[in-house]
Amino acid sequence: MNYWLFKSEPAAWSWDDQITKGTDGEEWNGVRNYQARNFMRQMRIGDFGFFYHSQSEKSVVGVVSIIAESHQDSTTDDARWDCVDIVAVKSVIQPVTLEAIKTDGRLDDMILVRNSRLSVQPVTPLEWAIVCSLAGISDFAI
């Protein structure tokens, strides 16, 4: 199993929007960055990811699961762009801010700290466990 982080501007697509989709989930579409696309091509059904509100909130607010592997992004006819489908799994008890992540020395190598502009990124198992603990969902950690 692999772990990921998905960034979204809450005004465009929020955690509440994701929850509202229910078990049908939603395409994580509109990504136009090759590195992020390549990460989505590595995702497998059952992998988990953090749902991260970017812009003003800058915090992990929920956990999602991959329910459909990489496929053509329905928002474009350009075959270069793929997406995955995700479903909301669990809300965090305590949102984990970017500031909290940056000040936790155990997370210094997390891609979110080093490359905060990348919209889809991997998370190591150790980073996953630490952020789950900070979020009050340590029962969800590996």
N, C-alpha and C positions, 0 to 999 in steps of 0.2 A: 504494500500500500504506500502511496505517496501523498504528500500534503502540499497545499497550495494556498495562495492568497489572491483574492479577486478584489480589485479596487473599483468603486463606483461613486460618482457624485450623487449624493442623496437627492438632489433636485431632479436628476435625470432618472435614476433607478435606485430606490432606497431599500433598506432591509425590510421595511413594512411592505413594499411592493413585492419583494421576493416571497415573503410569507404568504401574501394574498394569492400567489400563483398555486399554492397548495402542492399536492403530489404531482401535478402536471409539470412543475418546474418551469424553467425559462431558458431560452438560448442566451448564452453569454456572447452576444454578437456586437459588431461594430468595432472590434479590435483591429487596428491597422498598424501594428508593430510586428515585425518579423520575429523578434525574440519571443514576444508574448504568444504569438501564433504557434511557434515551435514548442513552447511549453504546453499549450493546449493539445498539441498533437501527441504529447507524452502521457496525457491523462487517461485514466482507466475508470470504468464504472466502479463505484464504491470508494474511490479516492475522496478524501475530505479537503475542504478549503475554508479559510477564514473569509468572511464577507467584511470588507473594510470600507468605511465611509471616508472618502477623500474630501478635499476642499476645506471647509471650515471645521468639521468635526474631527477628522483625522484619527479614526479609532476603529478597532476591531469590534464589531457589534453582533456577529453571529457566525454560525458554522453551516456550511453547505456540503452537499455530496454531489459527485458527478453521476448523472443518470443517463447520459448519452455521450459517447466518445466523439472525437473530432469529426466534423462533417462540414459541408459547404455552409457558409454564413448566408442566411436567407436575406440579409439586407443588401447584398451585392451579387452581381453576376460574375464578378471577377474571381476566377477559380483559385487565386492565390490565398484567399482569406477563408479561414475555417473558424469554427466555434465549437463549444461543447454545451451541453444542457446541464443545468444545476438545479437542485431543489434545496429549500431551506430545511435544516435539520434541527437546529437548536439556537436560541438566543443566548447571548452571554449574560451572566448575572451582573458583571461589572465591565462596561466598555474599557478596552485597553487602548489608551491613547498612544499616538506616535511618540509623544514626549516620554511616556513611561517606558516604551520599548527602547528608545534611544538612551535612557539613563540606566537601564538594566545592563550591566556589563556583560552578562551572559548572552546578550543578543547583539553584540557589537558587529558580528559578521552577517547578520540577517540582511537579505537583499533589500528589504524595506528601509533599512537604515542607510545602506550604501547607494541605492538607486531608487529613490522614492517615486520616480516618475513612471516606472514600469507597471503597467496595469494588471498584469497577470504574472505571478512569480512563484517559484517553489519555496517551500518552507521545510527545513530539516526536521526529523523526528524530535530532536532535542528542543528546537525552537517551538515546535508545536506544543510539546508538553509544558514548556515555560509559559507560553502565552495562555494556554488553557488554564493553568494555575492562576495567573494574574487575573483572568476573566471570571474566576469563580466556578469554572466548570472542569475542575481537575478530575472528576469522575469520567469525563469525556476524553481525557488524555490517554495516550498509548500506555 
